[in-house]
Amino acid sequence: MQISLNIQDDVYQKLKNAGIDMQSKINEYLLYLVDRKDDYLNSKQFQEDRAYFHKILEDIESGKTKPLSHTEVWNTIEQHTSN
């Protein structure tokens, strides 16, 4: 597979001057992302986040909780920042 990448000229020149093998660095980074994704999906934090959002969704669907409207959100933010 081939992808293209837009890099600012000055950044590209710095990488080139430093002798950095961009292909291998991009490959390393992509593999790192895959590994990190798996770590997060298996983490305790992800499980807690998932349970939290699942509970909130159930509360909204059952009518127990009402989501704020756009206006209510901004009113709350303005009220908080003015204090």
C-alpha positions in Angstrom: 0.0 0.0 0.0 1.2 3.5 -0.7 0.2 6.6 1.2 1.2 10.2 0.7 2.2 12.6 3.4 2.3 16.4 3.3 5.2 17.8 5.3 6.1 21.4 5.5 9.3 22.1 3.5 11.3 23.3 6.5 10.4 20.2 8.5 11.2 17.9 5.6 14.6 19.6 5.2 15.4 19.3 8.9 14.5 15.5 8.8 16.6 15.0 5.7 19.5 17.0 7.2 19.3 14.9 10.4 19.6 11.7 8.3 16.3 10.4 9.7 14.9 7.4 7.8 11.3 8.7 7.5 9.9 5.5 6.2 11.1 3.4 9.1 10.0 6.1 11.6 6.5 6.2 10.1 6.3 2.4 10.2 7.5 2.4 13.9 4.9 5.0 14.8 2.1 3.2 13.1 3.0 0.0 14.9 3.1 1.9 18.2 -0.4 3.2 17.6 -1.7 -0.3 17.0 0.0 -1.6 20.2 -1.2 1.4 22.2 -4.8 0.9 20.9 -4.8 -2.7 22.1 -3.3 -1.6 25.5 -6.1 0.9 26.0 -8.9 -1.4 24.9 -7.7 -4.0 27.4 -7.1 -1.5 30.2 -9.0 -1.0 33.4 -9.6 2.7 32.4 -11.3 1.7 29.1 -13.5 -0.8 30.9 -14.5 1.9 33.5 -15.1 4.4 30.7 -17.1 2.0 28.7 -19.3 1.1 31.8 -19.8 4.8 32.5 -20.9 5.7 29.0 -23.1 2.6 28.8 -24.9 3.6 32.0 -25.4 7.2 30.8 -26.8 5.9 27.5 -29.2 3.7 29.4 -30.3 6.6 31.6 -30.9 8.8 28.6 -32.8 6.1 26.7 -35.0 5.3 29.8 -35.7 9.0 30.3 -34.0 9.0 33.7 -31.5 11.6 32.4 -32.1 14.4 30.0 -29.3 15.6 27.8 -28.7 19.3 27.8 -29.6 21.4 24.8 -26.9 23.4 23.0 -28.2 26.6 24.7 -28.2 24.9 28.1 -24.6 23.8 27.7 -23.4 27.3 26.8 -25.5 28.9 29.6 -23.8 26.4 32.1 -20.4 27.2 30.7 -21.0 31.0 30.9 -22.3 30.6 34.4 -19.3 28.6 35.5 -16.7 30.9 33.9 -18.3 34.0 35.3 -17.9 32.8 38.9 
